[in-house]
Amino acid sequence: MQEPTQIRRFLLTALCLCLGWFILYDLWLSGVDTWLSLRTVETSSLLLRGLGHEIYSQHGQLLHGQQVLVYMMPACNGMVLMALFAGFILAFPGAARVGKKLAYTGCGILIIYALNVLRVAGLALNVLYGSHEMVQFNHKYAFSLVVYACIFGLWMVWVKRYALFAPHGTHVV
C-alpha cells in the first residue's frame, strides 16, 4: 500500500468514525455518558474511602459531610477522550489485526478511565485540603496535561510497537 493511500484511508476512516460517533451519541451514547459520570464518581469515592477519607458519592457528586467536593459534569467524564483514543487506534493503518486493535483499545479505555478516577479523587482532595486557586489550576492544566500525555503515550506505543506495517506488496487478512 502506498503512503498517500494509507493517509487517505486513515482520514476517511477517522471521518466515518466521527460521523458514527455523532449519530450514535444522539441515539444511544448520551445515556452511557450519564452512566459513566456516575461510575467515575462512585469509583473515586470508593478509592478515597479505601484510603481512609470519609468521602461518599451521591447524584454525581463527591461529598465530605455536607460539603460538595466535586460535581461530575458529563463533559469531564473522559468519554470523549476514550472515543478519540479508540478512533485513532481503529483508524490507524498497519498490519495489526482487528482483534489486536480491539484488545489494545479496550485496555487503553480502562487506563483512561482509571486516570479519570484518579483525577476526580485528586480534585476532591484538592478541594478538601488545598486552596481554590490550586483546584482551578489542577483542574484546568495539571491533571489535563497528565491525562493527555498518557493518551499520547498510549498512541505512540501503538504506533511504534503494535501497529506493525506489512512488507510492501503484502496484505493482512
C-alpha positions in Angstrom: 0.0 0.0 0.0 1.4 3.4 -0.9 1.8 6.0 1.8 -0.7 8.6 0.3 -3.3 5.7 0.1 -2.7 4.9 3.8 -3.1 8.6 4.7 -6.4 8.8 2.7 -7.6 5.6 4.3 -6.8 6.9 7.8 -8.5 10.2 7.2 -11.6 8.5 5.6 -11.9 6.0 8.4 -11.5 8.8 11.0 -14.2 10.8 9.3 -16.6 7.9 9.2 -15.9 7.1 12.9 -16.5 10.8 13.7 -19.8 10.8 11.9 -20.7 7.5 13.5 -19.9 9.0 16.9 -22.2 11.9 16.5 -25.1 9.7 15.2 -24.6 7.1 18.0 -24.3 9.8 20.7 -27.7 11.2 19.9 -29.4 7.8 19.7 -27.7 5.9 22.5 -24.5 7.2 24.0 -25.9 10.1 25.9 -27.3 7.5 28.4 -23.8 6.0 28.6 -22.4 9.4 29.2 -24.5 9.8 32.3 -23.8 6.3 33.5 -20.0 6.8 33.0 -20.2 10.1 35.0 -21.9 8.3 37.9 -19.5 5.3 37.8 -16.4 7.6 37.8 -17.7 9.5 40.9 -18.6 6.3 42.7 -15.2 4.7 41.9 -13.4 7.8 43.1 -15.4 7.7 46.3 -14.5 4.0 46.8 -10.8 4.8 46.2 -10.9 7.7 48.7 -12.7 5.7 51.3 -10.2 2.9 50.9 -7.5 5.5 51.6 -9.3 6.5 54.9 -11.2 9.6 53.8 -14.8 9.9 54.8 -16.0 10.8 51.3 -19.1 9.4 49.6 -20.9 9.8 46.3 -24.4 11.0 45.7 -26.0 12.0 42.4 -22.7 12.6 40.6 -21.1 14.4 43.5 -18.3 13.6 45.9 -19.2 14.8 49.3 -17.5 15.2 52.7 -20.2 15.6 55.2 -22.4 18.3 53.6 -19.6 19.8 51.6 -19.7 19.2 47.9 -16.1 18.5 46.8 -16.6 17.6 43.2 -19.6 17.6 40.9 -19.0 15.5 37.8 -20.1 17.1 34.6 -20.6 14.7 31.6 -18.1 16.7 29.6 -15.4 15.7 32.3 -16.1 12.0 32.5 -13.5 11.1 29.8 -15.9 9.5 27.3 -14.8 11.9 24.5 -11.2 11.1 25.2 -12.0 7.4 25.2 -13.7 7.7 21.8 -10.9 9.8 20.4 -8.3 7.2 21.6 -10.4 4.3 20.2 -10.9 6.1 16.9 -7.2 6.8 16.4 -6.3 3.1 17.1 -9.1 1.7 14.9 -8.4 4.2 12.0 -4.6 3.9 12.1 -3.3 1.8 9.2 -1.0 -1.1 9.7 -0.8 -4.8 9.7 -2.4 -5.3 13.1 -5.4 -7.5 13.1 -8.8 -6.3 14.3 -8.7 -8.4 17.4 -5.4 -6.9 18.4 -6.8 -3.4 17.8 -9.9 -4.1 19.8 -7.9 -5.6 22.7 -5.5 -2.6 22.8 -8.4 -0.2 22.5 -10.2 -1.9 25.5 -7.0 -1.7 27.6 -6.5 1.9 26.7 -10.0 2.8 27.6 -9.6 1.1 31.0 -6.4 3.1 31.6 -8.1 6.4 30.6 -11.0 5.5 33.0 -8.5 4.8 35.8 -6.7 8.1 35.1 -10.0 9.9 35.3 -10.9 8.3 38.6 -7.5 9.4 40.0 -8.1 12.9 38.6 -11.5 13.2 40.2 -10.2 11.8 43.5 -7.2 14.2 43.3 -9.6 17.2 42.7 -11.7 16.2 45.7 -8.5 16.1 47.9 -7.5 19.5 46.5 -10.9 20.9 47.5 -10.7 19.3 50.9 -7.1 20.3 51.7 -6.0 22.9 49.2 -6.9 26.3 48.0 -9.4 27.4 45.4 -6.5 28.6 43.1 -4.8 25.2 43.4 -8.1 23.4 42.5 -8.6 25.6 39.4 -5.0 25.2 38.3 -5.1 21.4 38.7 -8.5 21.0 37.0 -7.6 23.2 34.0 -3.9 22.4 33.5 -2.1 19.9 35.6 -4.5 16.9 35.5 -5.4 17.6 31.9 -1.8 17.6 30.9 -1.2 14.3 32.7 -4.2 12.6 31.0 -3.4 14.0 27.5 0.3 13.0 27.9 -0.8 9.4 28.9 -3.1 9.1 25.9 -0.4 10.4 23.6 1.9 7.9 25.1 -0.6 5.1 24.5 -0.9 6.2 20.9 2.8 6.2 20.5 3.2 2.7 22.0 0.5 1.6 19.5 2.2 3.2 16.5 5.8 2.1 17.4 5.2 -1.3 18.8 1.8 -2.8 17.8 0.7 -1.3 14.5 3.3 -3.2 12.6 3.3 -2.5 8.9 3.2 -5.3 6.4 6.0 -5.5 3.9 5.3 -3.7 0.6 3.0 -5.7 -1.6 1.6 -8.0 1.1 -1.9 -7.9 2.6 -3.0 -8.8 6.1 -6.3 -10.7 6.1 
